[in-house]
């Protein structure tokens, strides 16, 4: 029966249909990746400046406080008594000064009539000057006593959040020694990190070429994501770059200032950051699905004018809005295969179906630069 079939071969299968498009071209900027932690710009241990017994605590553990808010009170009675004594000494000194001035005035009139000796007049003048000095000393003692009374009230030197209290009612504290609590500022907050010397050198070269200002004097934008986040929803500006590179680690310290009006960001939190790493340049982008990894190489399939497949070895960059930056190896006019990569081979005939590569806008993009997924040498559309 097989011999009766006339010997005709089965028809060849049609070439596979694939979606193709030219690379998407957009303006992008590079972003450098760092890891760091949030720290409080102001972090102090509050200590009493007076010695005494704690009589009142006006703050709860972990409470947010405003600048100048009352936190602790010490027994002020000994200092109030010392103030009253100093005020009494001031009154006595002022009375003695008034009397010395009257004596000096009489002596001057009598001296004009030669009724007193010159030595007696000089003695009276010296007594007046001594009384004036006693008044100045008494007034200084009053101011010191008033300061001591004010030191029995502890107020927040700046707005922030207190830790737990280290003393209880009735505890005796020693001036400038006993810690009452710890206070940290929260808004704004700093994001501190260390950058590799290679990144630092790259940025210096860019600054020399006028492509990107150095973060030492330019408020370059920085975007941060927390440990449980997938988007860079926190945005700040560079504010500090250290003056030396650590010879032990080969890194340089830096920090950015980040607004924190809701006090959500807490000192000590870990974060991943991307810092503006270049000027704007034109780049080609293709989907990751169109890229084939061959050991250490990355390739894409391209369709020639005859409908046959070829391959291009490419150099890739950052992921941008769902697409991958192609730094080298691809021409803007190349027709790239976007799907069905697993069943394709170089030289195969295909039926191309034209389409377009589109970027996926990402949520919560910062005003300075749109959001991009992190990668070494990040880039994003602008």
KEKE-3310 file (N, C-alpha, C; in steps of 0.2 Angstrom, whole numbers, plus 5000, padded with zeros to 4 digits):
npx = (5004:5010:5018:5009:5007:5012:5024:5026:5033:5029:5021:5031:5033:5025:5035:5039:5029:5034:5035:5041:5052:5059:5072:5067:5070:5076:5079:5090:5097:5111:5111:5119:5121:5118:5120:5114:5110:5097:5100:5099:5100:5102:5107:5106:5111:5101:5105:5104:5107:5108:5110:5100:5083:5072:5057:5046:5039:5036:5035:5031:5038:5046:5040:5035:5041:5040:5051:5057:5048:5042:5050:5056:5057:5066:5069:5067:5069:5081:5089:5081:5081:5094:5094:5086:5094:5105:5099:5095:5108:5112:5103:5108:5121:5118:5112:5123:5131:5124:5124:5138:5140:5133:5141:5153:5149:5146:5159:5165:5160:5164:5177:5179:5178:5189:5187:5188:5201:5212:5216:5206:5195:5199:5199:5185:5180:5186:5180:5167:5169:5172:5160:5152:5158:5155:5141:5140:5145:5136:5125:5129:5129:5116:5111:5117:5112:5098:5100:5103:5091:5083:5089:5084:5073:5070:5070:5065:5078:5077:5065:5059:5060:5059:5068:5066:5064:5077:5077:5067:5053:5059:5072:5089:5099:5114:5122:5126:5130:5121:5111:5095:5086:5086:5087:5082:5082:5070:5064:5071:5078:5093:5101:5114:5128:5141:5152:5160:5178:5180:5167:5167:5178:5174:5163:5170:5177:5166:5161:5172:5171:5159:5147:5140:5137:5147:5143:5148:5146:5134:5117:5113:5100:5093:5086:5077:5073:5065:5068:5057:5051:5047:5048:5056:5052:5055:5063:5077:5090:5108:5119:5131:5148:5162:5179:5190:5196:5193:5207:5208:5196:5193:5183:5171:5163:5146:5131:5113:5100:5083:5066:5055:5041:5031:5037:5039:5051:5064:5078:5092:5086:5087:5092:5090:5098:5098:5109:5110:5120:5125:5125:5112:5108:5106:5098:5096:5082:5076:5065:5068:5064:5068:5081:5095:5104:5121:5132:5144:5140:5128:5114:5104:5091:5089:5080:5083:5082:5079:5070:5077:5085:5097:5110:5115:5128:5127:5129:5123:5114:5106:5089:5075:5059:5053:5060:5076:5092:5102:5118:5128:5132:5120:5110:5100:5091:5090:5080:5072:5069:5055:5048:5045:5058:5065:5063:5070:5083:5099:5099:5087:5071:5059:5042:5040:5031:5026:5028:5027:5039:5035:5037:5034:5025:5031:5024:5023:5034:5048:5050:5062:5068:5062:5056:5067:5072:5084:5101:5117:5126:5114:5100:5088:5073:5070)
npy = (4994:5006:5008:5012:5025:5035:5041:5054:5067:5073:5089:5103:5110:5126:5142:5147:5159:5174:5188:5204:5218:5234:5241:5250:5268:5279:5293:5291:5290:5285:5276:5273:5260:5258:5253:5256:5265:5273:5287:5298:5315:5323:5317:5314:5311:5315:5324:5328:5345:5349:5344:5334:5328:5318:5325:5325:5318:5321:5314:5301:5284:5283:5293:5305:5322:5340:5354:5362:5356:5351:5339:5333:5336:5342:5343:5359:5367:5368:5376:5387:5392:5396:5405:5415:5419:5424:5435:5443:5446:5454:5465:5470:5474:5483:5493:5496:5502:5513:5520:5523:5531:5542:5547:5549:5559:5570:5571:5576:5589:5595:5594:5604:5615:5614:5606:5593:5581:5577:5564:5558:5560:5552:5540:5538:5538:5526:5517:5518:5513:5500:5496:5496:5486:5475:5475:5471:5459:5453:5453:5445:5433:5431:5429:5417:5409:5409:5402:5390:5386:5386:5375:5364:5361:5351:5352:5348:5349:5350:5345:5328:5311:5302:5290:5276:5281:5284:5286:5286:5292:5301:5297:5301:5312:5316:5331:5333:5320:5310:5301:5305:5302:5297:5307:5308:5316:5317:5322:5333:5317:5307:5298:5287:5281:5271:5273:5264:5267:5266:5270:5283:5289:5288:5297:5309:5310:5312:5324:5333:5332:5339:5332:5328:5335:5335:5326:5332:5346:5347:5345:5331:5320:5306:5290:5279:5263:5253:5238:5229:5234:5236:5246:5262:5273:5283:5298:5309:5321:5323:5328:5327:5323:5314:5320:5311:5296:5280:5271:5258:5251:5256:5264:5279:5290:5295:5305:5308:5319:5316:5319:5317:5318:5311:5303:5290:5284:5277:5279:5269:5260:5249:5252:5252:5260:5271:5282:5296:5294:5298:5309:5313:5302:5295:5279:5262:5250:5234:5220:5209:5196:5194:5192:5181:5170:5165:5156:5166:5176:5187:5187:5192:5187:5192:5197:5195:5204:5194:5186:5177:5171:5179:5182:5193:5198:5206:5220:5223:5234:5243:5239:5246:5252:5240:5236:5232:5240:5241:5242:5240:5232:5231:5238:5253:5250:5236:5222:5215:5199:5195:5185:5167:5162:5151:5140:5144:5145:5150:5155:5150:5150:5162:5169:5185:5195:5211:5222:5234:5240:5244:5254:5251:5261:5265:5265:5279:5287:5298:5316:5321:5311:5297:5281:5267:5250:5242:5239:5235:5249:5257:5263:5274:5280:5297)
npz = (5000:5003:4993:4983:4984:4975:4978:4983:4993:5010:5013:5016:5033:5037:5038:5055:5064:5070:5082:5078:5080:5078:5089:5103:5105:5117:5128:5141:5158:5168:5183:5198:5210:5227:5245:5261:5276:5286:5295:5310:5309:5320:5335:5352:5369:5382:5396:5413:5418:5431:5448:5457:5463:5453:5450:5441:5426:5410:5398:5387:5384:5369:5363:5350:5350:5351:5347:5362:5370:5386:5396:5408:5425:5439:5457:5462:5473:5481:5473:5470:5483:5483:5473:5479:5489:5482:5476:5487:5491:5480:5482:5494:5490:5481:5489:5497:5487:5483:5495:5495:5484:5488:5499:5492:5484:5493:5498:5487:5486:5498:5496:5487:5494:5502:5513:5516:5516:5502:5501:5508:5500:5489:5495:5497:5484:5479:5487:5482:5469:5472:5478:5467:5459:5468:5466:5452:5453:5462:5454:5443:5451:5453:5440:5438:5448:5443:5431:5436:5442:5430:5424:5431:5424:5410:5393:5376:5365:5351:5338:5337:5341:5357:5366:5377:5394:5406:5419:5435:5444:5458:5458:5460:5452:5443:5439:5422:5420:5423:5412:5405:5394:5377:5362:5345:5329:5316:5304:5292:5287:5287:5274:5274:5266:5258:5245:5231:5227:5213:5207:5213:5206:5193:5193:5196:5184:5175:5180:5177:5163:5162:5162:5172:5188:5202:5217:5228:5228:5221:5222:5218:5213:5222:5224:5234:5241:5253:5263:5261:5249:5232:5224:5221:5231:5240:5240:5238:5241:5237:5250:5256:5254:5258:5263:5261:5255:5262:5266:5270:5266:5253:5250:5250:5261:5261:5262:5260:5260:5266:5264:5278:5283:5289:5298:5296:5291:5300:5310:5307:5299:5285:5267:5249:5237:5223:5214:5204:5190:5178:5163:5152:5139:5123:5120:5116:5118:5122:5125:5139:5136:5124:5123:5123:5133:5132:5139:5143:5135:5128:5117:5103:5092:5075:5061:5044:5027:5019:5026:5035:5049:5059:5071:5085:5095:5110:5121:5137:5147:5160:5167:5162:5165:5162:5151:5143:5142:5128:5126:5116:5100:5093:5080:5076:5066:5065:5065:5077:5085:5095:5102:5105:5106:5110:5101:5090:5077:5071:5054:5051:5042:5044:5048:5049:5060:5061:5075:5089:5101:5117:5132:5149:5160:5176:5193:5204:5200:5203:5203:5198:5190:5181:5188:5189:5187:5198:5193:5189:5185:5183:5173:5167:5159:5154)
capx = (5000:5015:5021:5004:5006:5015:5031:5026:5035:5024:5023:5036:5029:5026:5040:5036:5028:5037:5034:5048:5051:5066:5073:5065:5075:5074:5084:5091:5102:5113:5110:5123:5117:5122:5116:5115:5105:5095:5102:5096:5105:5104:5106:5109:5109:5099:5107:5102:5112:5108:5110:5094:5079:5067:5050:5040:5041:5031:5035:5030:5043:5045:5035:5037:5041:5042:5056:5055:5043:5044:5051:5058:5058:5070:5067:5070:5069:5087:5091:5076:5083:5100:5092:5083:5100:5109:5095:5096:5115:5112:5100:5113:5127:5115:5112:5130:5133:5120:5127:5145:5139:5131:5147:5158:5146:5147:5166:5167:5158:5168:5184:5179:5179:5195:5184:5191:5208:5212:5216:5199:5191:5201:5196:5178:5179:5188:5175:5161:5170:5172:5153:5150:5160:5151:5134:5141:5146:5130:5120:5131:5127:5109:5110:5120:5106:5093:5101:5103:5084:5081:5092:5079:5067:5073:5066:5068:5082:5075:5060:5061:5057:5063:5069:5064:5067:5082:5076:5060:5052:5062:5079:5093:5103:5120:5123:5131:5132:5115:5107:5088:5084:5090:5082:5084:5078:5067:5062:5072:5082:5099:5103:5121:5131:5148:5153:5167:5182:5179:5162:5170:5183:5169:5159:5175:5178:5160:5161:5177:5168:5153:5141:5136:5140:5150:5139:5151:5143:5128:5112:5111:5094:5094:5080:5078:5068:5066:5069:5051:5048:5049:5049:5060:5046:5058:5067:5081:5096:5114:5121:5138:5153:5168:5185:5195:5194:5196:5212:5206:5190:5193:5176:5171:5157:5142:5124:5108:5094:5077:5061:5051:5036:5026:5041:5039:5058:5067:5086:5094:5083:5091:5089:5094:5098:5101:5111:5111:5127:5128:5121:5107:5111:5101:5099:5091:5079:5073:5063:5072:5062:5071:5088:5097:5111:5125:5137:5146:5137:5121:5113:5097:5089:5087:5077:5086:5078:5076:5066:5081:5087:5104:5111:5119:5131:5125:5131:5117:5114:5101:5082:5071:5052:5052:5065:5084:5096:5107:5124:5132:5130:5114:5109:5093:5087:5089:5073:5073:5063:5053:5045:5047:5066:5067:5063:5073:5090:5102:5098:5080:5067:5053:5037:5039:5025:5028:5024:5031:5041:5033:5039:5028:5026:5031:5021:5027:5041:5050:5049:5068:5069:5057:5059:5070:5074:5091:5105:5124:5126:5107:5098:5081:5070:5070)
capy = (5000:5012:5009:5015:5032:5039:5043:5061:5069:5077:5096:5106:5115:5133:5145:5149:5166:5177:5195:5207:5226:5238:5243:5257:5272:5284:5296:5288:5292:5279:5276:5269:5257:5258:5251:5260:5265:5279:5290:5304:5321:5325:5311:5316:5308:5320:5323:5334:5350:5351:5339:5334:5322:5319:5326:5324:5315:5323:5311:5294:5281:5282:5298:5311:5328:5346:5358:5365:5353:5349:5332:5331:5341:5340:5347:5365:5371:5371:5381:5393:5396:5399:5411:5420:5422:5429:5441:5447:5449:5459:5471:5473:5477:5489:5498:5499:5506:5519:5524:5525:5536:5548:5549:5552:5566:5575:5572:5581:5596:5597:5595:5610:5620:5612:5604:5586:5580:5574:5557:5555:5559:5546:5534:5537:5536:5519:5513:5518:5508:5493:5494:5495:5479:5470:5475:5467:5452:5450:5452:5439:5427:5430:5426:5410:5405:5408:5397:5383:5385:5383:5368:5359:5359:5348:5352:5345:5354:5350:5340:5322:5305:5300:5283:5275:5285:5280:5287:5286:5297:5300:5295:5306:5313:5321:5336:5332:5313:5305:5301:5304:5298:5298:5310:5308:5320:5312:5326:5327:5311:5306:5291:5286:5275:5271:5271:5262:5271:5266:5275:5290:5291:5289:5303:5314:5311:5315:5331:5336:5333:5343:5328:5327:5338:5331:5327:5336:5353:5347:5341:5325:5316:5299:5286:5274:5258:5249:5231:5226:5237:5234:5253:5268:5278:5288:5302:5314:5325:5322:5334:5327:5318:5315:5323:5306:5289:5275:5267:5251:5248:5258:5268:5285:5290:5301:5305:5312:5322:5314:5322:5312:5322:5306:5300:5283:5282:5277:5278:5262:5256:5247:5254:5251:5267:5273:5289:5298:5292:5300:5314:5310:5300:5291:5272:5257:5246:5228:5216:5204:5190:5194:5191:5174:5170:5159:5156:5173:5181:5189:5188:5192:5185:5197:5195:5199:5206:5188:5182:5172:5173:5180:5183:5198:5198:5213:5222:5225:5238:5242:5237:5252:5252:5233:5234:5231:5244:5238:5247:5239:5226:5231:5244:5255:5247:5229:5219:5210:5194:5196:5179:5161:5162:5144:5136:5147:5143:5154:5153:5148:5155:5164:5173:5190:5199:5218:5225:5239:5239:5249:5254:5251:5266:5263:5270:5283:5290:5304:5321:5322:5306:5291:5275:5261:5244:5242:5235:5238:5254:5258:5268:5275:5285:5303)
capz = (5000:5004:4986:4979:4986:4970:4980:4985:5000:5014:5012:5021:5037:5035:5043:5061:5064:5076:5082:5077:5080:5079:5096:5106:5107:5122:5132:5148:5162:5172:5190:5202:5215:5234:5250:5266:5282:5288:5302:5312:5308:5327:5340:5358:5375:5386:5403:5417:5420:5438:5452:5461:5463:5448:5453:5436:5420:5406:5391:5387:5381:5362:5360:5346:5354:5347:5350:5367:5374:5393:5396:5414:5430:5445:5463:5461:5479:5483:5468:5471:5489:5482:5470:5484:5493:5478:5475:5493:5491:5476:5485:5499:5486:5478:5494:5498:5481:5484:5501:5493:5479:5492:5503:5487:5481:5499:5499:5482:5488:5504:5494:5483:5500:5506:5520:5517:5512:5495:5502:5510:5494:5485:5498:5496:5477:5479:5490:5477:5464:5475:5479:5460:5457:5471:5463:5446:5455:5464:5448:5440:5455:5452:5434:5439:5451:5439:5426:5439:5443:5424:5423:5434:5419:5404:5387:5370:5361:5344:5337:5336:5345:5362:5367:5384:5400:5410:5426:5437:5449:5465:5456:5461:5446:5444:5433:5416:5421:5422:5406:5406:5388:5370:5357:5338:5325:5311:5298:5288:5289:5282:5271:5274:5262:5256:5238:5229:5224:5206:5206:5214:5200:5187:5194:5195:5177:5172:5182:5173:5156:5162:5160:5179:5193:5208:5223:5233:5228:5217:5225:5214:5215:5225:5225:5239:5242:5259:5262:5259:5244:5225:5220:5224:5233:5244:5236:5242:5237:5240:5254:5259:5251:5263:5260:5260:5253:5267:5262:5272:5262:5247:5249:5253:5264:5259:5264:5256:5264:5263:5268:5282:5287:5292:5303:5294:5291:5307:5310:5307:5293:5279:5261:5243:5234:5216:5213:5197:5188:5171:5160:5148:5133:5119:5121:5113:5123:5120:5131:5142:5133:5117:5124:5124:5136:5129:5143:5145:5130:5127:5110:5101:5085:5070:5054:5038:5022:5016:5031:5038:5056:5061:5078:5086:5102:5112:5128:5140:5153:5165:5166:5162:5163:5159:5145:5144:5138:5124:5125:5110:5096:5089:5076:5077:5061:5066:5066:5083:5086:5102:5105:5102:5105:5112:5095:5084:5076:5066:5047:5050:5039:5049:5045:5054:5061:5064:5081:5092:5108:5122:5139:5154:5165:5183:5198:5209:5198:5206:5198:5195:5185:5182:5192:5185:5191:5200:5190:5190:5180:5181:5168:5167:5155:5157)
cpx = (5004:5017:5016:5003:5009:5021:5031:5028:5029:5026:5027:5031:5030:5031:5036:5035:5031:5036:5041:5046:5058:5066:5070:5070:5072:5080:5084:5096:5104:5112:5115:5120:5122:5117:5118:5110:5103:5098:5099:5102:5107:5102:5110:5106:5107:5101:5105:5108:5112:5108:5103:5090:5074:5060:5044:5043:5035:5031:5034:5036:5041:5041:5038:5036:5043:5048:5054:5050:5046:5045:5052:5058:5061:5067:5071:5071:5076:5090:5087:5079:5090:5099:5090:5089:5104:5105:5095:5103:5116:5109:5105:5119:5124:5114:5118:5133:5130:5123:5134:5145:5137:5137:5152:5155:5147:5155:5168:5166:5162:5175:5185:5180:5185:5193:5186:5197:5207:5212:5210:5194:5192:5199:5189:5176:5181:5183:5169:5163:5170:5165:5150:5152:5156:5144:5135:5141:5140:5125:5122:5129:5120:5107:5112:5114:5100:5094:5101:5095:5081:5083:5088:5074:5071:5068:5069:5072:5080:5069:5062:5057:5062:5063:5065:5067:5071:5081:5069:5059:5055:5069:5083:5098:5109:5121:5128:5133:5126:5111:5099:5085:5088:5085:5086:5079:5076:5065:5066:5077:5088:5099:5110:5123:5138:5149:5160:5171:5181:5173:5164:5174:5178:5166:5164:5176:5172:5159:5166:5175:5162:5147:5137:5140:5142:5145:5142:5148:5137:5123:5109:5105:5096:5087:5081:5072:5070:5066:5063:5048:5051:5050:5053:5055:5049:5063:5071:5086:5102:5116:5128:5142:5160:5174:5191:5192:5197:5201:5211:5201:5190:5186:5176:5164:5153:5135:5120:5103:5088:5071:5057:5046:5032:5030:5041:5046:5061:5074:5087:5091:5088:5088:5093:5093:5101:5102:5112:5118:5129:5123:5116:5110:5105:5103:5094:5089:5076:5070:5068:5071:5066:5079:5090:5104:5115:5131:5139:5143:5130:5119:5105:5097:5087:5085:5080:5080:5075:5072:5070:5084:5095:5104:5116:5122:5130:5128:5125:5119:5109:5094:5078:5064:5050:5056:5072:5087:5101:5113:5128:5130:5124:5113:5102:5089:5086:5082:5074:5067:5062:5050:5047:5054:5068:5067:5066:5081:5093:5101:5091:5076:5061:5048:5036:5033:5027:5024:5029:5033:5039:5035:5033:5030:5026:5027:5026:5034:5042:5050:5056:5070:5065:5061:5062:5072:5081:5095:5112:5125:5119:5106:5091:5079:5070:5066)
cpy = (5006:5013:5012:5022:5037:5042:5050:5062:5073:5084:5099:5111:5122:5136:5147:5157:5169:5185:5198:5215:5228:5240:5250:5261:5278:5287:5293:5291:5286:5281:5271:5266:5257:5255:5255:5260:5272:5281:5296:5310:5323:5319:5313:5312:5314:5319:5329:5339:5352:5344:5339:5327:5323:5319:5325:5322:5317:5319:5304:5291:5281:5288:5303:5317:5334:5349:5362:5362:5351:5342:5330:5337:5338:5345:5353:5369:5373:5376:5387:5396:5399:5405:5417:5423:5426:5435:5446:5450:5455:5466:5474:5476:5483:5495:5501:5503:5513:5524:5527:5531:5543:5551:5552:5559:5571:5576:5577:5588:5599:5598:5602:5616:5619:5609:5597:5586:5577:5566:5554:5555:5553:5540:5532:5535:5528:5515:5512:5513:5501:5491:5492:5488:5474:5470:5470:5460:5449:5449:5446:5432:5426:5427:5418:5406:5404:5403:5390:5381:5382:5377:5362:5357:5357:5348:5349:5350:5355:5345:5334:5317:5303:5293:5282:5279:5281:5281:5287:5291:5296:5298:5302:5306:5317:5325:5333:5325:5308:5306:5300:5300:5300:5301:5310:5313:5315:5316:5332:5322:5310:5299:5291:5280:5276:5269:5269:5267:5272:5271:5282:5293:5292:5295:5309:5316:5314:5323:5335:5337:5337:5339:5327:5330:5333:5332:5330:5343:5353:5342:5336:5321:5309:5296:5280:5269:5254:5242:5227:5229:5235:5241:5258:5273:5283:5292:5308:5317:5324:5329:5333:5321:5319:5317:5318:5300:5284:5271:5259:5247:5251:5262:5275:5286:5296:5300:5310:5314:5319:5317:5316:5315:5317:5302:5292:5280:5282:5276:5271:5257:5255:5250:5253:5258:5267:5280:5290:5298:5294:5306:5310:5308:5295:5283:5268:5252:5240:5224:5211:5197:5189:5192:5184:5174:5164:5159:5163:5178:5182:5190:5189:5190:5191:5194:5199:5200:5199:5183:5177:5175:5174:5181:5189:5197:5205:5213:5225:5230:5237:5241:5244:5251:5245:5231:5234:5236:5240:5243:5246:5233:5226:5238:5246:5252:5240:5227:5214:5205:5195:5190:5173:5159:5154:5139:5138:5145:5148:5151:5151:5153:5156:5168:5179:5194:5206:5220:5231:5238:5245:5248:5254:5256:5263:5268:5274:5285:5297:5310:5322:5317:5300:5285:5270:5256:5244:5237:5238:5243:5255:5263:5268:5280:5292:5308)
cpz = (5000:4997:4981:4980:4981:4972:4982:4992:5004:5013:5018:5026:5036:5040:5049:5061:5071:5076:5082:5078:5080:5086:5097:5108:5111:5125:5139:5151:5166:5179:5193:5208:5222:5239:5256:5272:5283:5295:5304:5312:5315:5331:5346:5364:5380:5393:5407:5418:5427:5442:5457:5460:5457:5451:5448:5430:5415:5399:5392:5383:5373:5359:5356:5350:5349:5351:5356:5372:5381:5393:5404:5419:5436:5451:5463:5467:5482:5479:5469:5478:5487:5478:5474:5488:5489:5476:5481:5493:5486:5479:5490:5495:5483:5483:5496:5493:5482:5489:5499:5489:5483:5496:5498:5485:5487:5499:5493:5483:5493:5501:5490:5488:5504:5513:5522:5514:5506:5496:5504:5504:5490:5488:5497:5489:5476:5482:5486:5472:5466:5476:5472:5458:5461:5468:5456:5448:5458:5459:5444:5444:5454:5446:5434:5442:5447:5433:5430:5441:5436:5422:5426:5429:5413:5399:5381:5366:5354:5344:5335:5340:5351:5363:5374:5389:5404:5417:5428:5442:5456:5464:5457:5455:5447:5438:5428:5416:5419:5416:5407:5400:5382:5365:5350:5334:5319:5304:5297:5291:5284:5280:5270:5270:5261:5249:5236:5226:5216:5204:5207:5208:5194:5187:5194:5188:5173:5174:5178:5166:5156:5161:5167:5184:5199:5214:5229:5234:5224:5221:5220:5217:5217:5226:5230:5240:5249:5258:5259:5253:5237:5221:5224:5226:5238:5240:5240:5238:5241:5244:5256:5255:5255:5259:5259:5258:5259:5264:5264:5267:5255:5245:5252:5255:5261:5262:5260:5261:5261:5268:5272:5286:5291:5298:5302:5294:5298:5306:5311:5302:5288:5272:5255:5239:5227:5216:5206:5195:5182:5169:5156:5141:5129:5119:5117:5118:5120:5126:5133:5138:5127:5117:5126:5127:5134:5133:5146:5141:5131:5120:5109:5094:5081:5064:5048:5033:5019:5020:5035:5045:5056:5069:5079:5094:5104:5119:5131:5146:5158:5163:5167:5160:5159:5153:5147:5140:5135:5123:5118:5107:5092:5086:5077:5072:5061:5068:5071:5084:5094:5106:5102:5102:5106:5106:5089:5083:5071:5059:5046:5046:5043:5045:5050:5054:5065:5070:5083:5099:5112:5129:5143:5159:5172:5188:5202:5207:5201:5200:5194:5189:5186:5185:5187:5190:5192:5195:5191:5184:5178:5176:5169:5162:5158:5152)
residu = (UNK:UNK:UNK:UNK:UNK:UNK:UNK:UNK:UNK:UNK:UNK:UNK:UNK:UNK:UNK:UNK:UNK:UNK:UNK:UNK:UNK:UNK:UNK:UNK:UNK:UNK:UNK:UNK:UNK:UNK:UNK:UNK:UNK:UNK:UNK:UNK:UNK:UNK:UNK:UNK:UNK:UNK:UNK:UNK:UNK:UNK:UNK:UNK:UNK:UNK:UNK:UNK:UNK:UNK:UNK:UNK:UNK:UNK:UNK:UNK:UNK:UNK:UNK:UNK:UNK:UNK:UNK:UNK:UNK:UNK:UNK:UNK:UNK:UNK:UNK:UNK:UNK:UNK:UNK:UNK:UNK:UNK:UNK:UNK:UNK:UNK:UNK:UNK:UNK:UNK:UNK:UNK:UNK:UNK:UNK:UNK:UNK:UNK:UNK:UNK:UNK:UNK:UNK:UNK:UNK:UNK:UNK:UNK:UNK:UNK:UNK:UNK:UNK:UNK:UNK:UNK:UNK:UNK:UNK:UNK:UNK:UNK:UNK:UNK:UNK:UNK:UNK:UNK:UNK:UNK:UNK:UNK:UNK:UNK:UNK:UNK:UNK:UNK:UNK:UNK:UNK:UNK:UNK:UNK:UNK:UNK:UNK:UNK:UNK:UNK:UNK:UNK:UNK:UNK:UNK:UNK:UNK:UNK:UNK:UNK:UNK:UNK:UNK:UNK:UNK:UNK:UNK:UNK:UNK:UNK:UNK:UNK:UNK:UNK:UNK:UNK:UNK:UNK:UNK:UNK:UNK:UNK:UNK:UNK:UNK:UNK:UNK:UNK:UNK:UNK:UNK:UNK:UNK:UNK:UNK:UNK:UNK:UNK:UNK:UNK:UNK:UNK:UNK:UNK:UNK:UNK:UNK:UNK:UNK:UNK:UNK:UNK:UNK:UNK:UNK:UNK:UNK:UNK:UNK:UNK:UNK:UNK:UNK:UNK:UNK:UNK:UNK:UNK:UNK:UNK:UNK:UNK:UNK:UNK:UNK:UNK:UNK:UNK:UNK:UNK:UNK:UNK:UNK:UNK:UNK:UNK:UNK:UNK:UNK:UNK:UNK:UNK:UNK:UNK:UNK:UNK:UNK:UNK:UNK:UNK:UNK:UNK:UNK:UNK:UNK:UNK:UNK:UNK:UNK:UNK:UNK:UNK:UNK:UNK:UNK:UNK:UNK:UNK:UNK:UNK:UNK:UNK:UNK:UNK:UNK:UNK:UNK:UNK:UNK:UNK:UNK:UNK:UNK:UNK:UNK:UNK:UNK:UNK:UNK:UNK:UNK:UNK:UNK:UNK:UNK:UNK:UNK:UNK:UNK:UNK:UNK:UNK:UNK:UNK:UNK:UNK:UNK:UNK:UNK:UNK:UNK:UNK:UNK:UNK:UNK:UNK:UNK:UNK:UNK:UNK:UNK:UNK:UNK:UNK:UNK:UNK:UNK:UNK:UNK:UNK:UNK:UNK:UNK:UNK:UNK:UNK:UNK:UNK:UNK:UNK:UNK:UNK:UNK:UNK:UNK:UNK:UNK:UNK:UNK:UNK:UNK:UNK:UNK:UNK:UNK:UNK:UNK:UNK:UNK:UNK:UNK:UNK:UNK:UNK:UNK:UNK:UNK:UNK:UNK:UNK:UNK:UNK)
# end
